[in-house]
Each structure stands twice: as structure tokens, then as C-alpha cells.
Amino acid sequence: MSNGTLAIDVDRIKKKYGAIEAVKLISLTVAPGEIVGLIGADGAGKTSTIKMICGLLAPDAGTIRVSGFDVRKSADEVKTRLGYMPQRFSLYSDLSVAENIRFFADLFKLTESQRAQRVARLYEFSKLGPFQKRRAGQLSGGMKQKLALCCNLIHEPEVMVLDEPTFGVDPVSRRELWDILGDLKKRGSGLLVSTAYMDEAELCDRVYLMHEGQFLCSGETKSLLANFEYQLLELFRDEIDFHVFEQLSSKIAQLTGVHSVNRFGDRLHVAFDRKMGSDRIVAEAEQFGFHSHPTHPVMEDVFVNRVQNNGN
């Protein structure tokens, strides 16, 4: 990748399935040494976008470049520079960890000296070294995802595209996978990661928040959080009763100046106008046995409020 060349450069692509517009004239970029998140709920258009970037789906309009090469015109050049990890990566269950990695090394025609060095490095940061002889079908969900990542990294791609790589993975393995992505970033790889987990968005350098085929907003993660336009109050109760949660949510949502009331597990987040003050919200909460304190926004607050603003 030459200096100044973007890892991924998407310019005004769109995709329709019949009458359904799955992707609506979106543009995005990923620079070398950057992790960019494609964030949105299921059905937002993330997978269609990723498949177009990887050349598996032709856009109806627009252009896509990977490491400076047009995905449609220079497919072979793109293939050597791109690693793609789909939602359901197909490992060979009857092959061992080592055999799966060897198979992909053969696909990419690596020399013996290349594969020896690379496999050693992959085992080191994936922590799969002790499990080289274990069959892939006998691995845990998190270990399968790490093996899938190793298979995609064996040819040392400049660009990695990952479609919900931590879906269904336990919290510890999720953290380990993100540690690996962080290591790849330090090595200069450009990474595009789609996820429905809003907490993972905060691990990205920049994010694109996607909803119904379009971007509601994009920018540096820290900036989006710092510029959240509302005050936030977190409400919580000693005893969890979701019927009471719904009652309180309905009451507070009717207050003038309240923008949204959203449940975050066993908590409620109330976003309200900065000039309003929190006294009325606190009073309502106390009637229902809730405690309260001011809180800082998380990416889910940003996403939920952008969705609601988009619908107004």
C-alpha cells in the first residue's frame, strides 16, 4: 500500500433487492493503521455493504477501492491484499487447528519459509499454539473465531474486513479477539469491523452508525460521545421489576424536554434537554422507588437518539 493510499475507499454505493433499498448511496473510508466500526442493528445493511467491499456482491452504483485497486476491475490484486471474515466462517471441522491453517497457507501458495514464520506469529497472538492438534469441531466458539481469523491472516493482508466477528462469543473471547485486532492496527493494517454490539463501537477509532441502509452519522468515537446533545440521567432500582420499569418510562417520556427513555439492562437512561434540569425526572423516579445519578453517554445512547431523531 503506497503512502497516502486508503485501505478502503467507498464512494456512493447503493444496492437494491427488488423494491427494497438495502444500501442507500453511502460512502466510507478506512485508513491504514485504523479500526473503523460499521455499527447497526440486524438488517441495517452492514452485511450487504461488506459483501460489496469484498467483491462478493456487485453494487448497483458507486465505486469501491481496496488499497487503491478497483474491486470490480482488479479483483486479483484486491484478493492478495484483503482478508475477509464473514459472519459464519467455514472451518473444516474434521481437520486440526494446524491442518486448517496449513490448508489456507496452501491456497495462498506460501513458501515453507513464509508459512513457518507466519504460523508461529499467529499462534503467539491467538494463543492457539497449545491446541494445534485439536480438531476444529472440538473448539469453543471463541477459539473457532480466533482460528478463522488466523486462516484469514496467513497471507498477511493489508486490509481486513470482519462481519460481526464476535457474534455468539463469550465475553473473555470477545476481549481477546479485540486485542488481536488492536495488534493488527499497530502493524499498520486497515480494519473494517461490523458489529451490533454498541460497546464494541467504543473500541474503534471511527464509526459509521448505520440504520435502514444509510448512515445516521459518522466520526471519531470520542468526538461523537463528547458532542452528545442531551443531558443523561441513569435510573436504577434495588429490585428489578420490568413492569415498574415500563410504567416509569411511560411517565417520564411524557415530560416536556425529555427526548428519550431507554432501558439498558437493569437501568434506564433518560436523555433530556440541557436547559430543562433533572428535578422533575428525579421526583418521578423516586415515586417508583428508583435512585438516580448523572451519567456519561455510551455509544448506544448516541445510536438510539440518532435513530429517534431520524424518525422525527
Secondary structure by P-SEA (a helix, b strand, c coil): cccccccbbbcbbbbbcccccccccccccccccbbbbbccccccaaaaaaaaaaccccccbbbbbcccccccccaaaaaacbbbbcccccccccccaaaaaaaaaaaacccaaaaaaaaaaaaaaaccccccccccccccaaaaaaaaaaaaacccccbbbbccccccccaaaaaaaaaaaaaaaaabbbbbbbbccaaaaaaccbbbbbccccccccccaaaaaaaccbbbbbbbbccccaaaaaaaaaaaaaccccccccccccbbbbbbbcccccaaaaaaaaaabbbbbbbbbcaaaaaaaaaaaaac
